[in-house]
Amino acid sequence: MKLLLDAMFKPEIARQLRQRGHDVIAATERRDLADLLDPELLAAAQAEERAVVSNDVRGFVRLDRVYRQQGRSHYGVILTSDRHFDRNTERSIGQLVLALDAFLRTQPPESSATSLVYWLR
């Protein structure tokens, strides 16, 4: 499974996950992704067969619902919260890397459009 981290996440998370062998990019690492709105980010992720990791629960749950109502699938949405992974602390970077690494190790390496929605805790 390949991931695209929403712009709210520090690129260091993507770098550390790549060092662990995962195919992960942060939106802030690429100009074409850095300022996209949620629908555009999800569409860009689909074009690259990536699941989106986001803290914008309301926005991405709504987008998942729209995709399903339209009979469309996506490559996944992984949701987080500041309650479990406070984006504003350096300590949370390591915690989020560990949690995403553990999750990715349970997923098949190839991407598939299963419309997975997963709460990372």
Secondary structure, 3 states (H helix, E strand, C coil): CEEEECCCCCHHHHHHHHHCCCCEEEHHHCHHHHCCCHHHHHHHHHHCCEEEEECCHHHHHHHHHHHHHCCCCCCCEEECCCCCCCCCCHHHHHHHHHHHHHHHHCCCCCCCCCCCEEECC
